[in-house]
Amino acid sequence: MIRRSPDDPRVILDTLRGPFELRRPRFPGETPAIEYHAGDIIIEQCLDEVLTWQSMRVFDLLDRVGGFVSLTDSQALRRTILDSLSAGWLIVATIEGNGDKGDPGWDAVDAFRAAVGRTFRHGGAAYRLVFREDADLVRREGGYDAISAMHAQRIVAAAAKEAKLPGLVETLVAHIVDLNSPASQHGFVLLRKPIPVARPQVATQPLTPSQLAPQATPRSHRLILEVAFADGTAVGNAAYELAGPGGPCQGRLDPKGSAVWSEVKRGAYTLTIPNLPKKEG
């Protein structure tokens, strides 16, 4: 992770291969550190975070390449960046001091995040697998909790199997470490987004059943009518009258001999069909 001052104008992409700079080419034909191809989920997911935390830097960068976009339209900003990458007006460049790219865990985590996303869900909770060096920053900005390595290994292994990546489980598990592990131990830390818990409602004063009764909402019921002749043939399109606790009401059966009344009171009802149609045949 690169430590930056608030005045640092660079747009930094936090990728699984370390931090890279999103910038204009310094000379025609400059080779990017990461080649962007349309639909590259890793780069595109990085951009979502960039637009959240570095929107002003992105706006300034696009202004320098002639991309005039409203700062409040994040989707337009995103499209302009991707179009600029495709056209070569912007590149993803290496930052001096980037970590070693020979770590075998990178490819495994890269494939894992490409399959499940930068944030994935397991057991109802949202998780992120991040560089150990970046964990503190992500925790502060996103409100995440760090998961112990042993617990994280089980979660990531299960998520990888669900994503049909069983061949990556061993490598992924081997590169998961604790947040408080020694500084010399490089690897990835699993972070979890806390699940919000609704505060229980507490009465400010004791209430008796008699006090609660007037506040209770009366329960309503639904009445379903199905009328047919003795042989099962539906009495369709017939007018009917219904008498019960709620008073008399009238209606007409549908072609299948049915009718539904909602919000009726519980009790006995009497159904009358004044002009019962004759059964054909």
C-alpha positions as CSV (number, residue, x, y, z in Angstrom):
1,M,0.0,0.0,0.0
2,I,1.3,3.5,-0.9
3,R,1.0,6.1,1.8
4,R,-0.3,9.3,0.3
5,S,-0.8,12.9,1.4
6,P,-4.1,14.7,0.8
7,D,-2.4,16.8,-1.9
8,D,-1.2,13.8,-3.9
9,P,-3.0,14.3,-7.3
10,R,-2.5,10.7,-8.6
11,V,-5.4,8.4,-9.2
12,I,-4.4,5.0,-7.7
13,L,-6.0,1.7,-8.5
14,D,-5.9,-0.8,-5.7
15,T,-5.6,-4.1,-7.6
16,L,-4.7,-7.6,-6.4
17,R,-1.3,-7.1,-8.0
18,G,-0.7,-4.0,-5.9
19,P,-1.3,-0.3,-6.4
20,F,-1.1,1.1,-9.9
21,E,-1.5,4.6,-11.3
22,L,-4.2,5.6,-13.7
23,R,-2.7,8.4,-15.8
24,R,-2.0,9.8,-19.3
25,P,0.8,8.1,-21.3
26,R,4.1,10.0,-20.9
27,F,5.1,9.3,-24.5
28,P,3.3,7.9,-27.6
29,G,3.0,4.1,-27.5
30,E,3.9,3.8,-23.8
31,T,3.2,0.2,-22.7
32,P,0.7,-0.1,-19.8
33,A,1.5,-2.2,-16.8
34,I,-2.0,-3.8,-17.1
35,E,-3.6,-4.0,-20.5
36,Y,-7.3,-3.1,-20.3
37,H,-9.8,-5.1,-22.4
38,A,-13.5,-4.3,-22.5
39,G,-15.3,-6.3,-19.8
40,D,-12.2,-6.7,-17.6
41,I,-14.0,-7.2,-14.3
42,I,-10.9,-6.6,-12.1
43,I,-10.2,-3.1,-13.6
44,E,-13.8,-2.1,-13.7
45,Q,-14.4,-3.1,-10.0
46,C,-11.3,-1.1,-9.0
47,L,-12.8,1.9,-10.8
48,D,-16.0,1.7,-8.6
49,E,-13.9,2.3,-5.5
50,V,-11.8,5.0,-7.2
51,L,-15.0,6.9,-8.1
52,T,-16.1,6.6,-4.4
53,W,-12.9,7.7,-2.7
54,Q,-11.0,9.6,-5.4
55,S,-13.7,11.3,-7.4
56,M,-12.1,14.8,-7.5
57,R,-8.7,13.3,-8.7
58,V,-10.6,11.4,-11.4
59,F,-12.4,14.5,-12.5
60,D,-9.1,16.5,-12.7
61,L,-7.5,13.7,-14.7
62,L,-10.4,13.5,-17.2
63,D,-10.3,17.3,-17.5
64,R,-6.7,17.0,-18.7
65,V,-7.6,14.5,-21.4
66,G,-10.5,16.5,-22.6
67,G,-13.3,14.4,-21.0
68,F,-16.0,16.9,-19.9
69,V,-18.3,15.0,-17.6
70,S,-20.4,16.1,-14.6
71,L,-18.8,15.2,-11.3
72,T,-22.2,14.1,-10.0
73,D,-22.7,11.6,-12.8
74,S,-20.6,8.6,-11.6
75,Q,-21.8,6.3,-14.4
76,A,-20.7,8.9,-17.1
77,L,-17.4,9.2,-15.3
78,R,-17.0,5.5,-15.3
79,R,-17.8,5.2,-19.0
80,T,-15.4,8.0,-19.9
81,I,-12.6,6.3,-18.0
82,L,-13.2,3.0,-19.7
83,D,-13.5,4.6,-23.1
84,S,-10.2,6.5,-22.5
85,L,-8.5,3.2,-21.5
86,S,-9.7,1.5,-24.6
87,A,-8.6,4.4,-26.8
88,G,-5.2,4.6,-25.1
89,W,-5.7,8.1,-23.8
90,L,-5.3,6.7,-20.3
91,I,-3.2,3.8,-19.1
92,V,-2.7,1.7,-16.0
93,A,0.9,2.3,-15.1
94,T,3.3,0.8,-12.6
95,I,4.2,2.9,-9.5
96,E,7.8,2.8,-8.4
97,G,8.0,0.7,-5.3
98,N,5.3,-1.8,-6.2
99,G,5.6,-5.1,-4.5
100,D,7.1,-8.3,-6.1
101,K,4.7,-9.7,-8.7
102,G,6.0,-13.3,-8.3
103,D,3.7,-14.2,-5.4
104,P,1.8,-17.3,-6.5
105,G,-1.2,-16.3,-4.4
106,W,-2.0,-13.3,-6.6
107,D,-3.2,-15.4,-9.5
108,A,-5.4,-17.5,-7.2
109,V,-6.9,-14.4,-5.5
110,D,-7.2,-12.7,-8.9
111,A,-9.3,-15.6,-10.3
112,F,-11.3,-15.9,-7.1
113,R,-12.3,-12.2,-7.1
114,A,-13.0,-12.3,-10.8
115,A,-15.5,-15.1,-10.1
116,V,-17.2,-13.8,-6.9
117,G,-16.5,-10.1,-7.1
118,R,-14.4,-7.7,-4.9
119,T,-17.2,-8.1,-2.3
120,F,-18.8,-11.5,-2.0
121,R,-21.6,-12.8,0.3
122,H,-21.5,-16.0,2.4
123,G,-23.9,-17.0,5.1
124,G,-25.7,-13.7,4.8
125,A,-22.7,-11.5,5.4
126,A,-20.6,-9.4,3.0
127,Y,-16.8,-10.1,2.8
128,R,-13.7,-8.7,1.1
129,L,-10.4,-10.4,0.6
130,V,-7.7,-7.7,0.6
131,F,-3.9,-7.2,0.9
132,R,-2.8,-7.3,4.5
133,E,-1.1,-4.0,4.0
134,D,-4.4,-2.4,2.8
135,A,-6.6,-3.9,5.4
136,D,-6.5,-1.0,7.9
137,L,-7.4,1.6,5.2
138,V,-10.3,-0.6,3.9
139,R,-11.6,-1.1,7.4
140,R,-11.6,2.6,8.2
141,E,-13.2,3.6,5.0
142,G,-15.8,0.8,4.7
143,G,-16.4,-0.1,8.4
144,Y,-15.3,-3.7,8.1
145,D,-14.2,-6.2,10.8
146,A,-11.1,-8.4,10.4
147,I,-11.7,-12.2,10.5
148,S,-9.2,-14.5,12.1
149,A,-7.1,-16.5,9.6
150,M,-8.5,-19.9,10.7
151,H,-12.2,-18.7,10.3
152,A,-11.3,-16.8,7.0
153,Q,-9.8,-19.9,5.5
154,R,-13.0,-21.9,6.0
155,I,-15.2,-19.1,4.5
156,V,-13.0,-18.5,1.5
157,A,-12.7,-22.3,0.8
158,A,-16.5,-22.6,0.9
159,A,-17.0,-19.6,-1.3
160,A,-14.4,-20.9,-3.8
161,K,-16.1,-24.3,-4.0
162,E,-19.5,-22.6,-4.5
163,A,-17.9,-20.6,-7.4
164,K,-16.7,-23.9,-8.9
165,L,-13.0,-23.1,-8.2
166,P,-12.0,-26.2,-6.2
167,G,-8.5,-26.1,-7.7
168,L,-7.8,-22.7,-6.1
169,V,-8.8,-23.7,-2.5
170,E,-5.3,-24.9,-1.4
171,T,-3.5,-21.8,-2.7
172,L,-6.1,-19.4,-1.4
173,V,-6.0,-20.9,2.1
174,A,-2.2,-20.9,2.2
175,H,-2.1,-17.1,1.6
176,I,-4.6,-16.0,4.2
177,V,-3.1,-14.5,7.3
178,D,-4.2,-12.7,10.5
179,L,-4.4,-8.9,10.5
180,N,-2.0,-8.8,13.5
181,S,0.5,-11.3,12.0
182,P,4.2,-10.2,11.8
183,A,5.0,-7.5,9.3
184,S,7.3,-9.8,7.4
185,Q,4.4,-12.2,6.7
186,H,2.7,-11.1,3.5
187,G,-0.7,-12.4,2.5
188,F,-4.4,-11.5,2.4
189,V,-6.8,-10.7,5.1
190,L,-10.6,-11.4,5.1
191,L,-12.8,-8.5,6.2
192,R,-16.5,-8.7,7.0
193,K,-19.1,-6.0,6.8
194,P,-21.0,-6.0,10.1
195,I,-24.7,-7.0,9.8
196,P,-26.9,-4.2,11.1
197,V,-29.1,-5.2,14.0
198,A,-32.3,-3.4,14.6
199,R,-32.7,-1.9,18.1
200,P,-35.5,-3.5,20.0
201,Q,-38.5,-1.3,20.8
202,V,-38.9,-0.7,24.5
203,A,-42.0,0.7,26.1
204,T,-41.3,3.9,28.1
205,Q,-43.9,2.8,30.7
206,P,-45.6,-0.4,31.7
207,L,-48.8,-1.3,29.7
208,T,-51.6,-3.6,30.7
209,P,-53.6,-5.8,28.3
210,S,-56.6,-3.5,28.7
211,Q,-54.4,-0.5,27.6
212,L,-53.1,-2.4,24.6
213,A,-56.6,-3.6,23.4
214,P,-57.8,-0.3,21.9
215,Q,-54.5,0.0,20.0
216,A,-54.7,-3.5,18.4
217,T,-55.6,-3.6,14.7
218,P,-58.5,-5.9,14.1
219,R,-57.6,-8.9,12.0
220,S,-59.3,-9.2,8.6
221,H,-60.0,-12.4,6.6
222,R,-60.5,-13.3,3.0
223,L,-63.5,-15.2,1.7
224,I,-63.2,-17.3,-1.4
225,L,-66.4,-18.4,-3.2
226,E,-66.5,-21.4,-5.6
227,V,-70.0,-22.3,-6.9
228,A,-70.7,-25.4,-9.0
229,F,-73.5,-27.8,-10.0
230,A,-73.6,-31.3,-8.4
231,D,-71.6,-32.8,-11.2
232,G,-68.8,-30.2,-10.7
233,T,-69.7,-27.9,-13.6
234,A,-68.9,-24.3,-12.6
235,V,-71.8,-21.8,-12.3
236,G,-70.1,-19.0,-14.2
237,N,-71.1,-15.3,-14.6
238,A,-74.0,-15.6,-12.1
239,A,-75.1,-12.7,-9.9
240,Y,-75.1,-13.5,-6.2
241,E,-75.9,-12.0,-2.8
242,L,-73.9,-12.6,0.3
243,A,-75.2,-11.9,3.8
244,G,-73.1,-12.0,7.0
245,P,-71.6,-10.1,9.9
246,G,-70.5,-7.3,7.7
247,G,-73.9,-6.8,6.2
248,P,-75.4,-7.8,2.8
249,C,-73.3,-7.4,-0.3
250,Q,-73.7,-8.3,-4.0
251,G,-71.4,-9.4,-6.8
252,R,-71.0,-11.6,-9.8
253,L,-69.1,-14.9,-10.2
254,D,-66.3,-15.1,-12.8
255,P,-66.6,-17.5,-15.7
256,K,-65.1,-20.3,-13.5
257,G,-67.8,-19.8,-10.8
258,S,-65.4,-18.1,-8.4
259,A,-65.3,-14.8,-6.4
260,V,-62.9,-13.5,-3.7
261,W,-63.8,-11.0,-1.0
262,S,-61.0,-9.5,1.1
263,E,-61.2,-7.6,4.4
264,V,-64.2,-9.5,5.6
265,K,-65.1,-10.2,9.3
266,R,-65.0,-13.7,10.7
267,G,-68.4,-15.4,11.0
268,A,-71.1,-17.3,9.2
269,Y,-72.2,-16.1,5.7
270,T,-75.3,-17.0,3.6
271,L,-74.8,-17.2,-0.2
272,T,-77.9,-16.7,-2.4
273,I,-78.0,-16.9,-6.2
274,P,-81.4,-15.3,-7.2
275,N,-81.4,-16.4,-10.8
276,L,-79.5,-19.6,-10.9
277,P,-78.7,-20.3,-14.6
278,K,-79.9,-23.6,-16.0
279,K,-77.2,-26.2,-16.7
280,E,-76.8,-26.8,-20.4
281,G,-77.4,-30.4,-21.5
